[in-house]
């Protein structure tokens, strides 16, 4: 009993307050240890063929764990955001580590016993909770440590989520080659994943700290930042009040439109480039299409850091003007050029995917500008429902229209032309929503500074 009490105390927010000599540059590695791990979700496709062969699954069935995991990511981020803010980043990272690793262990049990529902439950439901809590766990902490460079700070962590698959894909493939693609080999691979990721994520649990009350970087002058950029506030807004503001819903539309446009290409990248140039002298082989997908992943990852860091210099609203406005022009270039230029197609697609990743990484800093640092993690969690919506909407638009065009006897760029113009329209809607964003009215501001959050005996935030 005493041990459990001491452990609970170790996870509490009060035990994570940094000493005066603590370096804030130790916090990004703590965040990366979590995001690089949970970014494995983007590498689920490595497990699809062996699972289908070993357990006799269809392609739709083998996709269920990933699909449920993404759904649970959005739901757990939305509903768990307030708990993350209240209990602190160490507690949140521990919950993420426990759920994500346990999901692999349950999946291993499901494969070895040939009970596929356990794989769906483990990786999809339990692991998906770990994805959502882990995704938002470092956001508010990083922003509080880096109020002078919030875009760069969140970009580092969220870049890790985009890059996690670059590590996980070859690692998982090598383990499957070593252990075998039978049920025993797949179960062993899942088991190793669970243990190794638990150890890797525990570094973040041990390392993370929150700044002491009233801490600011040396030489920072918040008032000067507000005068320079009117959208940057020194006030704080609670998550409860944030969802009552038009700014929250306008930013939800901005994120949903940007993600829909990017994920529409990402989800169908390989067949799209093959279809575009089929029957031309620049036909694309399956191996080259796979290389194109790898390039898009690198653009996605790089955009998360480069563009979010750039937003610290030019402002969040201007950065989203680039994502949405230039993104629409890139889509237009692809639609008009058709199959006449492969380099143009690849270059435009890389730009669109870099904006897709940048949009994810910049939005926490945009939230901080609008709502302050008080409960920015909880607000971010609620905003991620836009990701869940876009994750369904983007692939649905591209796949449904391509299937309909094929049924009508069309081929080549004609399969995607309508989808491309729909994406341009969505980006135009997002651009307009971004233009309508104004500073949050002071009636929504908290009367007490957010970092001085106090909790009543009933556990409610004052």
Order of alpha helices (4+ residues) and beta strands (2+ residues): alpha-alpha-alpha-alpha-alpha-alpha-alpha-alpha-alpha-alpha-alpha-alpha-alpha-alpha-alpha-alpha-alpha-alpha-alpha-alpha-alpha
